[in-house]
Amino acid sequence: MGKVTPPKKKVETPSAVKALVDKIVATPCLQLADVFGPFAWTFGRGDFHHWIAVLNHFDEFFEQHVKPRTDLELKDTRREPFPLAPCLWILKASNVILDNCANRHVYASSEHLASLLAHEDDDVALGALGVLASATRRPPGTRSSNRFRADAKMRARLAALCAGLHDGAGKGGDDDGAKESSRRGASGQSAASSATVFGVKIGEHDLESGNACDVHFEFYSEGDGSTRLIAEDVRAGSPMETASALATAHGVPDDLKFTLYARVRLAKLAATMRGASTATQIRLCAFCVLLQSELTG
């Protein structure tokens, strides 16, 4: 995964497209949001190959500002300053490009998007999901070989984010498919887990009024051969800090830390009306990406 290799056969790029491509590539990624307004498509049906230089330019941003971050891999909670505005602009532009281009299956920055699913800014996580949704969407008539495929890490993260979808935004629950993926984890190891998230009496001030914001997380510990249960009120602290503290206190294995983090994040979101709406968007989009990346017909 990473940069896209241009096709051996030369692809003729329309002059208007080339002019914008050249301007974007000539602009440092950290300045994109300041130099350009919201990215809009005005070119008719496009070809991904016309935009390879732009997507590779964006990939350089991910390599520099996303890949080195250990917090996005849930290895620690230390958070360096993050260029939020440029990242959101790049995610939006990538989404628009993929939505309007053929040959989107060659998109190669999905590894970085999987990392961004752990970003605590909801707009970043939703933006990454939006790009993945566009990358995995297969137009009618497309050959099955020409489609985007999610790797094990991404599948595990997507399954964790859409767990409890059938219970709605304000109330989480066990999801059989997500539980099975969580048992295996990103590494394919056999480690049983299930999760239930409760956000009761959703309202604008639920966190302040003391309504439930609980996470129930059950997993198998290979160390002592026992099944452990985490049942905690998680209203205090940020999602990442809370999940990290719970993982350390209860010995949650590395391949299940994102699943726990997702449960904490969704529980906190479900405690307010606005957050519940965001939680629903995250769950639905994660489910769509997971489904689209698994379709073989």
TALIN-V823078 format. One record per residue. N is the residue number from 1. OMEGA is omega in degrees with one decimal (999 if undefined). Layout:
n=N omega=OMEGA
n=N omega=OMEGA
This chain:
n=1 omega=179.9
n=2 omega=-177.8
n=3 omega=179.1
n=4 omega=176.6
n=5 omega=179.3
n=6 omega=-179.9
n=7 omega=179.5
n=8 omega=179.0
n=9 omega=-178.1
n=10 omega=179.6
n=11 omega=-179.9
n=12 omega=-177.8
n=13 omega=177.0
n=14 omega=-174.3
n=15 omega=-179.5
n=16 omega=177.8
n=17 omega=-178.6
n=18 omega=-179.9
n=19 omega=179.2
n=20 omega=177.6
n=21 omega=-179.0
n=22 omega=-178.6
n=23 omega=179.5
n=24 omega=-177.7
n=25 omega=-179.7
n=26 omega=-178.4
n=27 omega=176.3
n=28 omega=-174.7
n=29 omega=-177.8
n=30 omega=-179.6
n=31 omega=-173.5
n=32 omega=-177.3
n=33 omega=179.4
n=34 omega=-175.9
n=35 omega=-175.7
n=36 omega=171.4
n=37 omega=177.5
n=38 omega=-176.3
n=39 omega=-179.0
n=40 omega=-178.8
n=41 omega=-178.7
n=42 omega=-168.6
n=43 omega=-174.3
n=44 omega=-178.9
n=45 omega=-175.3
n=46 omega=177.0
n=47 omega=-178.3
n=48 omega=-177.0
n=49 omega=177.1
n=50 omega=-171.8
n=51 omega=-177.3
n=52 omega=-179.4
n=53 omega=178.9
n=54 omega=-178.9
n=55 omega=175.8
n=56 omega=174.6
n=57 omega=177.1
n=58 omega=-179.3
n=59 omega=175.9
n=60 omega=175.7
n=61 omega=179.8
n=62 omega=-179.6
n=63 omega=-176.3
n=64 omega=-170.2
n=65 omega=-179.8
n=66 omega=-175.1
n=67 omega=-177.1
n=68 omega=-171.9
n=69 omega=179.9
n=70 omega=178.9
n=71 omega=179.1
n=72 omega=173.8
n=73 omega=178.0
n=74 omega=177.2
n=75 omega=172.7
n=76 omega=-177.9
n=77 omega=177.8
n=78 omega=-175.7
n=79 omega=175.1
n=80 omega=176.6
n=81 omega=-176.3
n=82 omega=179.0
n=83 omega=-171.6
n=84 omega=-176.0
n=85 omega=176.8
n=86 omega=-179.7
n=87 omega=179.6
n=88 omega=178.5
n=89 omega=-179.7
n=90 omega=179.1
n=91 omega=179.6
n=92 omega=-179.8
n=93 omega=178.6
n=94 omega=179.4
n=95 omega=-178.6
n=96 omega=-179.9
n=97 omega=-178.8
n=98 omega=-179.7
n=99 omega=-172.6
n=100 omega=-175.5
n=101 omega=168.4
n=102 omega=178.7
n=103 omega=-178.5
n=104 omega=-177.8
n=105 omega=179.7
n=106 omega=177.1
n=107 omega=-168.4
n=108 omega=-177.9
n=109 omega=-174.2
n=110 omega=178.6
n=111 omega=178.7
n=112 omega=178.0
n=113 omega=176.7
n=114 omega=176.7
n=115 omega=-178.2
n=116 omega=175.1
n=117 omega=178.6
n=118 omega=-179.2
n=119 omega=-175.3
n=120 omega=174.7
n=121 omega=-175.5
n=122 omega=179.5
n=123 omega=177.8
n=124 omega=179.7
n=125 omega=178.5
n=126 omega=177.1
n=127 omega=177.5
n=128 omega=177.2
n=129 omega=178.7
n=130 omega=177.7
n=131 omega=178.8
n=132 omega=178.5
n=133 omega=178.0
n=134 omega=-178.2
n=135 omega=-176.4
n=136 omega=-179.0
n=137 omega=-176.5
n=138 omega=179.5
n=139 omega=177.6
n=140 omega=178.3
n=141 omega=179.4
n=142 omega=177.8
n=143 omega=-177.3
n=144 omega=178.7
n=145 omega=-179.9
n=146 omega=178.7
n=147 omega=179.1
n=148 omega=177.8
n=149 omega=179.1
n=150 omega=177.2
n=151 omega=-174.3
n=152 omega=179.8
n=153 omega=-178.4
n=154 omega=179.9
n=155 omega=179.9
n=156 omega=179.9
n=157 omega=178.2
n=158 omega=179.5
n=159 omega=178.8
n=160 omega=-177.3
n=161 omega=-179.2
n=162 omega=176.8
n=163 omega=178.9
n=164 omega=-177.4
n=165 omega=-175.9
n=166 omega=179.6
n=167 omega=177.3
n=168 omega=-173.5
n=169 omega=-172.3
n=170 omega=-178.3
n=171 omega=-179.5
n=172 omega=178.3
n=173 omega=178.7
n=174 omega=175.2
n=175 omega=-172.1
n=176 omega=-178.7
n=177 omega=-179.6
n=178 omega=179.6
n=179 omega=-178.4
n=180 omega=177.7
n=181 omega=-179.6
n=182 omega=177.5
n=183 omega=-178.4
n=184 omega=-178.5
n=185 omega=-176.6
n=186 omega=-176.3
n=187 omega=-179.8
n=188 omega=-179.9
n=189 omega=179.4
n=190 omega=178.7
n=191 omega=-172.3
n=192 omega=173.6
n=193 omega=169.5
n=194 omega=-176.6
n=195 omega=174.6
n=196 omega=-178.8
n=197 omega=-179.4
n=198 omega=172.1
n=199 omega=-169.1
n=200 omega=177.0
n=201 omega=-176.4
n=202 omega=178.6
n=203 omega=-175.5
n=204 omega=-173.1
n=205 omega=-176.3
n=206 omega=-179.0
n=207 omega=-179.2
n=208 omega=-175.3
n=209 omega=174.4
n=210 omega=176.0
n=211 omega=-171.3
n=212 omega=174.2
n=213 omega=-168.5
n=214 omega=172.4
n=215 omega=171.7
n=216 omega=-174.5
n=217 omega=-177.9
n=218 omega=-179.9
n=219 omega=-179.8
n=220 omega=178.6
n=221 omega=179.5
n=222 omega=-179.2
n=223 omega=-178.9
n=224 omega=175.9
n=225 omega=-178.2
n=226 omega=173.6
n=227 omega=-177.5
n=228 omega=-179.5
n=229 omega=172.4
n=230 omega=176.7
n=231 omega=-171.3
n=232 omega=166.8
n=233 omega=-172.1
n=234 omega=-176.1
n=235 omega=-178.1
n=236 omega=175.0
n=237 omega=177.9
n=238 omega=179.3
n=239 omega=-177.0
n=240 omega=178.4
n=241 omega=-180.0
n=242 omega=-179.6
n=243 omega=179.6
n=244 omega=179.3
n=245 omega=178.7
n=246 omega=179.9
n=247 omega=179.3
n=248 omega=-177.2
n=249 omega=-173.9
n=250 omega=176.8
n=251 omega=179.0
n=252 omega=-179.7
n=253 omega=-175.3
n=254 omega=-174.3
n=255 omega=176.7
n=256 omega=-176.6
n=257 omega=179.0
n=258 omega=178.0
n=259 omega=176.8
n=260 omega=179.2
n=261 omega=179.1
n=262 omega=179.8
n=263 omega=179.0
n=264 omega=-178.7
n=265 omega=-177.4
n=266 omega=177.3
n=267 omega=179.0
n=268 omega=179.1
n=269 omega=-174.3
n=270 omega=-176.6
n=271 omega=175.4
n=272 omega=-179.6
n=273 omega=179.7
n=274 omega=179.2
n=275 omega=178.9
n=276 omega=176.9
n=277 omega=178.1
n=278 omega=178.8
n=279 omega=178.0
n=280 omega=178.1
n=281 omega=-179.8
n=282 omega=-178.7
n=283 omega=-177.1
n=284 omega=-178.6
n=285 omega=177.7
n=286 omega=179.2
n=287 omega=179.8
n=288 omega=179.8
n=289 omega=180.0
n=290 omega=-179.8
n=291 omega=-177.8
n=292 omega=-178.2
n=293 omega=-179.0
n=294 omega=-178.1
n=295 omega=-178.4
n=296 omega=-176.5
n=297 omega=999
